[in-house]
Amino acid sequence: MDSKVIIDKQTMLRTLARLSHEIIERNPDTQTIYLIGIKRRGVPITKLLKENIEKFSDIKVELGELDITLYRDDLTEQYSTPHVNGTVISFDVNEKNIILVDDVLFTGRTARAAMDAIMQLGRPSVIQLAVMVDRGHRELPICANYVGKNVPTSKDEFIKVCVDEIDSKTEVVIIKNVN
């Protein structure tokens, strides 16, 4: 395995600040923004976006955490007994503008599973998607509204977004599988 840091901590924090400004600009009439992080690494990214949005504007931000394990279409292939980490959303999603947050957009299947999970909770007005990295290779017609960085990859490459809360470092790494 060959790996290379493609986004360091400072660049990642600047990118999240830019994404926060984009969210504010695209939601001008909003008094409250509802951010829902997709577990695992989407949750710490969501917390950083919340801090930035509240620092840069007068908009209140509500946070939620979404576990999509039971909504995955590869559940039987990947998990014999799934480990469910729990969804924590303390607000009603009905008629809200929801912004789902994830670390990497790849095939689109995680985003689809997250939308299915949200729709089980109610009917939002809008669901938007924010991701740190879009690496391409979509299998479903899904695109992000907010993208930190587009990183074209091959199928034998892997993108890992590291966050302090989980990985004790903040960076984005591309890993090449060398056989």
C-alpha positions in Angstrom: 0.0 0.0 0.0 1.3 3.4 -1.0 -0.2 6.4 0.6 0.1 10.2 0.2 -1.4 13.1 2.2 -3.4 15.2 -0.3 -5.0 17.6 2.1 -3.2 18.6 5.4 -4.9 19.8 8.5 -4.6 23.6 7.7 -6.0 23.0 4.2 -8.8 20.9 5.5 -9.8 23.5 8.0 -9.7 26.2 5.3 -11.8 24.0 3.1 -14.4 23.5 5.8 -14.5 27.3 6.3 -15.2 27.7 2.6 -17.9 25.1 2.7 -19.5 26.9 5.7 -19.6 30.1 3.7 -21.2 28.3 0.7 -23.8 26.8 3.0 -24.6 30.3 4.4 -24.8 31.8 0.9 -27.1 29.2 -0.5 -29.5 29.4 2.5 -29.9 33.1 2.8 -33.5 33.1 4.2 -32.8 30.4 6.8 -32.8 31.2 10.5 -31.8 27.6 11.4 -29.6 25.2 9.5 -30.1 21.5 10.2 -26.9 19.5 9.7 -26.9 15.8 10.0 -23.6 13.9 10.0 -23.4 10.4 8.6 -21.6 8.2 11.1 -18.7 7.9 11.5 -16.5 10.6 10.0 -19.3 12.8 8.8 -20.2 13.6 12.4 -16.9 15.4 13.4 -17.0 17.2 10.0 -20.5 18.4 10.8 -19.4 19.7 14.2 -16.7 21.8 12.5 -19.2 23.1 10.0 -21.5 24.1 12.8 -18.8 26.0 14.6 -17.9 27.9 11.4 -21.5 28.7 10.4 -22.3 30.1 13.8 -19.0 32.1 13.9 -19.6 33.5 10.4 -23.3 34.3 10.6 -26.3 34.8 12.9 -27.8 31.5 11.8 -28.5 28.9 14.5 -27.3 25.4 13.7 -29.0 22.2 14.9 -26.9 19.0 14.7 -27.9 15.4 14.2 -26.0 12.1 13.8 -27.3 9.4 11.4 -26.4 5.7 11.5 -27.2 4.3 8.1 -26.1 0.7 8.8 -29.6 -0.8 8.5 -30.3 1.2 5.3 -27.3 -0.1 3.3 -28.1 -2.1 0.2 -25.0 -4.3 0.8 -26.0 -5.2 4.4 -26.1 -8.9 3.8 -22.8 -8.9 1.9 -20.9 -6.8 4.4 -22.3 -7.6 7.8 -23.5 -10.9 9.2 -24.5 -9.1 12.3 -24.5 -5.3 11.8 -23.2 -3.1 14.5 -25.7 -0.2 14.9 -24.2 3.0 16.4 -27.6 4.8 16.8 -29.1 7.8 15.2 -29.3 10.9 17.3 -31.6 13.6 15.8 -33.3 15.8 18.4 -35.3 17.9 16.0 -38.3 17.2 13.7 -37.1 16.8 10.1 -40.5 17.6 8.6 -40.5 20.8 6.4 -36.8 21.4 7.3 -33.9 22.1 4.9 -31.6 19.2 5.8 -27.9 19.1 4.9 -26.4 15.7 5.1 -22.6 15.7 5.7 -20.2 12.9 4.8 -16.5 12.5 4.4 -16.3 10.9 0.9 -18.7 10.7 -2.0 -17.9 7.6 -4.0 -20.7 5.4 -5.5 -23.6 7.4 -4.0 -24.9 4.4 -2.1 -24.1 5.9 1.3 -25.9 9.1 0.4 -28.9 7.1 -0.9 -29.1 5.1 2.3 -28.9 8.3 4.4 -31.8 9.8 2.4 -33.8 6.7 3.0 -33.1 6.9 6.7 -34.1 10.6 6.8 -37.3 9.9 4.9 -38.2 7.3 7.6 -38.2 10.1 10.1 -40.4 12.5 8.1 -40.6 14.6 5.0 -38.0 17.4 4.8 -38.5 20.4 2.4 -35.0 19.9 1.0 -32.1 17.5 1.5 -28.7 18.8 0.4 -25.4 16.9 0.5 -22.0 18.2 1.7 -18.8 16.1 1.4 -15.2 16.7 2.1 -14.1 14.7 -1.0 -15.8 13.7 -4.2 -13.8 10.9 -5.8 -16.1 10.0 -8.6 -17.2 6.5 -9.8 -20.9 7.1 -9.1 -23.2 4.1 -9.4 -26.3 6.2 -8.6 -27.4 9.6 -10.0 -26.3 11.5 -6.9 -24.1 14.6 -6.7 -23.1 16.8 -3.7 -24.3 20.4 -3.3 -21.1 21.3 -1.4 -17.7 19.7 -2.2 -14.5 20.3 -0.4 -12.3 18.8 -3.1 -12.8 16.8 -6.2 -10.2 14.0 -6.3 -10.3 11.9 -9.5 -9.3 8.3 -8.5 -8.9 4.9 -10.0 -10.8 1.9 -8.7 -7.7 0.6 -7.0 -7.3 3.8 -5.0 -8.9 4.6 -1.6 -9.5 8.0 0.0 -9.3 8.2 3.8 -10.5 11.3 5.6 -8.9 11.4 9.0 -10.4 13.5 11.8 -8.9 14.3 15.2 -11.9 12.9 17.1 -11.5 9.4 15.6 -8.0 9.2 14.1 -6.0 11.6 16.3 -5.1 13.6 13.2 -6.8 15.7 10.6 -5.9 15.1 7.0 -7.0 13.4 3.8 -4.9 10.6 2.4 -5.0 8.8 -0.9 -4.0 5.1 -0.7 -2.9 3.2 -3.8 -3.3 -0.5 -3.7 -0.1 -1.9 -5.2 -0.2 -5.5 -6.1 
